[in-house]
Amino acid sequence: MSPGYLELYKSGELLKRKELLFKHYTECSLCPHTCKVNRISEKGICRSGSTVKIASYNSHHGEEPPISGINGSGTIFFSGCNGRCIFCQNYPISQLNTGKEVTDAQLAAIMIELQCRGCHNINLVTPTHFLPSIVHALAIASEKGLHIPIVYNSSGYARVEIIQLLDGIIDIYLPDIKYADNTTAYELSGFKNYVDHNRVALKEMYKQVGKLKIVDNIAVKGLLVRHLVLPDNLAGTDKSMEFLSREISHDLHISFMDQYFPAYKAINHEKMSRRISEDEYNISLDFFYASDLHNGWIQQHLEQ
Ligand code: SF4
């Protein structure tokens, strides 16, 4: 199965999309914050300029089984983020912006290197604020022989108009459904109207790529949604599972995660300064099963 971006590259469409995306570097609306800043000289909420900055890249074996496979997922961690999650485990990268600037050609070379190492896919971690450069790099890498699927790994805080521009470029969407309440999303992550944007974006992603398609135990196309259970049900697990089941599909693949721990500023937060209890996790799992979802990776790390 050939990744969609190769067809778009051959037809010239990939470069047209790149041009449309590049306009956002001078008046940025790449995400729902719509800062409208000129990224060449100013910075918006993501604190990022118009040159890609990456923290690291590697063959990663800790993603969901069909994403990591045997050879690993070719993860590229982008510095900066449009979120302000008080519990971010990667806060030196996302909030302190540690990393190294690379040109689009260098980013393309990294993609090719990860493919040569045998990675099953290119896994773009927190890519939204650098999408113009990423699509440009993808065009360069296509010319040089890139042919593995592209994974879009994000918080799920996305503008549907931008996701529409990725139609045919992204093979596997790997977004979060973090919250079911806008006030909580703003308090814990600085996302305005997260639920509204997230839900419309997830629907658009499913429309583009459909159910996760797995060939020889490796994902090649589709939507896989992640959900991290939070203390006191701050993630709104019941409402989120109900939404996914009712408005997207019972067959949707979900990665259901229990590994929350209080990192970064969460240690001082009244409700977020502890791990979830076994009871809380089991209640959340009941929500998952009650919502009639069939395909879940249940990641259980709680000490029993
Ligand atoms: S990508 Fe950054 S600058 Fe652009 S709208 Fe989002 S937060 Fe603002």
Residues whose N, C-alpha, C, O or C-beta is under 5 A from the ligand:
A	BS01	SF4	C28 S29 L30 C31 H33 T34 C35 G44 I45 C46 N82 H129
